[in-house]
């Protein structure tokens, strides 16, 4: 499979700082987006620190890994502890928090985990499926099966119920298989709140390279208001190229 | 223009020219050969041609014809030419004009008859003698035969009769003297690539010769091909096979005669041997003649020859060809024949070796692989440079080999390949670059589409190239959007437009599907009233069997329309549920519940309950047709300014209780009693709506903010997610009553959590503290209805109604 990934972040039209951060590590096949929680100090520090620690702890994982989902979750938990420790050590970082959505590619399987309201989507066979559940008040209510009116719901969507750096930071993980033709999107809520899902799907399906997709989506989000920082990573799983097939054929024969 | 898109679709089509060219080269398709011949004619100049010292042409040209007389001439004149050549000590004479029959000489026969009719008298002796002299003078054949006999070597042409190819047996049957020694003339059959099988005859047996008899016996013949490609440089040294015989061509025969009449003559593989000379030839013993050669032949006019104006040295010891040169075709034939003789005698032949195909194919494949696989991945300049370099190399090899060895390899296939594939690659690059130009337009269009301005988005996309698959994808999604808004005719327009760029997913089926929905076009107001301009619907919008008159507003789960049942001319309200708003996994489940609840609610028939008439589904809308109530909801009366009088409240509440009682008896729980669901009709009648519908939506996690019930009116057990029964409706009724009486809700909260806590645990401000001057019974009833414990409420709604009426009665 030919895997191309591209990430891009933009401050948006309204914010003063960009509290988002993203990580694309092709060697370790790790992709992650972190959205620093505004309203808390050092949101922008939290996001990059989280990603930094995530990579660090992932590299420390000993192979072979028997349960990738469990392992990935534990990596995230350890990152969380690191954040909390750092927050204690430096007073101006106190209380910093960030969301996280991360994807870890192992052969043909993708381990996805999230904490907070940054999302992972998968576009496959002309359908876009949200892989992660948002950890915000809106969803928590729905999970409890409560029925709320639209006005009441409106105020709840951006209250995050879980975040790294807080007490409530339990990551939710899953593992899915990857097929040729799949496209993965990791993004912060700055994208999904500005651009309709159908439009996102259209852009992802109609572009041939992830760079093009990222560029278009960020432009669209900004055109529609850009009220938050916009960050996304697109990973395209395409048919292997001729040279790839040839090299594979040659190496497997040996 | 679909083929243009195919061209852009990758390496597959880049391989196609290769295959075509290989096939053409293999079968030596005439067009390819013709193109190649052009190259040869121009490049043959590179090969230096040895002087044609041994050949000359005597042409019967326009000047000769003018001087001597119109052609065909009497044979006496031909004889003169032969004699003149003989006088010049020419080595071989070849006469091209055909002498198939003895001369038709009416003058001679007249003279002979005259002589025979003369009486045998002495006075006529002188006349007889002069007649005899005249006969001798005019007997062309005799002169010619004499001249031929005197000539050292003479070659006559063998023109093929029509019979030859079609019925070789017939031709051979008449021939005699086939007895020739096998060993001398046997052709070597060893080489597989040379399919020459049969007998090579150096001389032509009688019966086949195309010259008349006595003459034929005196000379040898050479084959003249019925040369279709008169202007091609190819010439075969042997005739085509007739039966199992081959004949040498005229030119070959002349060469042989030149080198020695009975000299050793054999052909092996592609090697020709005469006397001590040998030549390599190409496939089927063909060689290539250069225009230079033809131009360098010395040509003499026949008239000049017979009048002695030609020097002896110029003709001495040569092979001379006598032929017509008046017209282009004849002239060409003559010169070509002579040129072959010159080539043979000078030893510098050019030919295409029989193994040329292998070399050419190898080169073709090399270029093919280079251009199809490697070139696209290279930088434009580097690639072009390399290509130019390789082409130049091949060109140099071809020219070099031609110039030095006389070997010719067809450059045409390779050049055509380079041209074709180069063009395709160029087009592909151009095509690709144009695709990126549209990105801005695409972006703008998508942005407009996201804001709901679908028409403007479509307009923008139309400026992009529809042949680009990514544009088609975007258009397809736009079409889906139109469908969602039920603007089917516009969706069809979009799909039809995108199909111009070629097949795409199921666009075609969609068009058929959409065109089949008869007249159902509802103009969408979608999620908040944003409509993207009014399109034209089909004739009359309908939903199921109901005509849609107008939109009434937004309901809990979709738009509500005013409709009309044409069959019984009754006004109905149509509540719709957009199936697309539901998550795909849940669609079946939601639909099932929708219909089950419709069935349950549909079975309720009570004056205080809005009757459900019908439920159904069309395309992506599920709908429910119900009694149309022209009135207002109680929501308006829930504010302090609009409070109803207490007696009214009691009356209304009682009627609601009646409705609930009836419903509970039929095992239907409303679950969503709230002021918005209670209608007041003109005249004060109370109608409860939205029975059981709230339950349908609660399990789907929709995103577009469809309303799922209102927690402010929920009972504690509902809030806790426990199982509910009719008494839950009582609680809700209690909340409604509280609100109607005070203008304030009993349970409030800053956020959901607080609200839920309030409902389930907290004490509400009792009614008597808010509304001071109500009858005592009212306080009791409301308190009981709002009891948090289910058991604390009334046993049934009927009791509630009764209590309310009693209280009302006591008021008066």
Boltz contact constraints between the chains, C-beta under 6 A:
constraints:
  - contact:
      token1: [A, 141]
      token2: [B, 752]
      max_distance: 6.0
  - contact:
      token1: [A, 142]
      token2: [B, 701]
      max_distance: 6.0
  - contact:
      token1: [A, 145]
      token2: [B, 721]
      max_distance: 6.0
  - contact:
      token1: [A, 147]
      token2: [B, 698]
      max_distance: 6.0
  - contact:
      token1: [A, 147]
      token2: [B, 708]
      max_distance: 6.0
  - contact:
      token1: [A, 147]
      token2: [B, 709]
      max_distance: 6.0
  - contact:
      token1: [A, 148]
      token2: [B, 711]
      max_distance: 6.0
  - contact:
      token1: [A, 149]
      token2: [B, 707]
      max_distance: 6.0
  - contact:
      token1: [A, 149]
      token2: [B, 710]
      max_distance: 6.0
  - contact:
      token1: [A, 150]
      token2: [B, 705]
      max_distance: 6.0
  - contact:
      token1: [A, 150]
      token2: [B, 707]
      max_distance: 6.0
  - contact:
      token1: [A, 195]
      token2: [B, 450]
      max_distance: 6.0
  - contact:
      token1: [A, 196]
      token2: [B, 450]
      max_distance: 6.0
  - contact:
      token1: [A, 199]
      token2: [B, 446]
      max_distance: 6.0
  - contact:
      token1: [A, 199]
      token2: [B, 450]
      max_distance: 6.0
  - contact:
      token1: [A, 202]
      token2: [B, 474]
      max_distance: 6.0
  - contact:
      token1: [A, 202]
      token2: [B, 477]
      max_distance: 6.0
  - contact:
      token1: [A, 205]
      token2: [B, 473]
      max_distance: 6.0
  - contact:
      token1: [A, 206]
      token2: [B, 470]
      max_distance: 6.0
  - contact:
      token1: [A, 206]
      token2: [B, 473]
      max_distance: 6.0
  - contact:
      token1: [A, 206]
      token2: [B, 474]
      max_distance: 6.0
  - contact:
      token1: [A, 216]
      token2: [B, 443]
      max_distance: 6.0
  - contact:
      token1: [A, 219]
      token2: [B, 443]
      max_distance: 6.0
  - contact:
      token1: [A, 220]
      token2: [B, 446]
      max_distance: 6.0
  - contact:
      token1: [A, 220]
      token2: [B, 447]
      max_distance: 6.0
  - contact:
      token1: [A, 223]
      token2: [B, 447]
      max_distance: 6.0
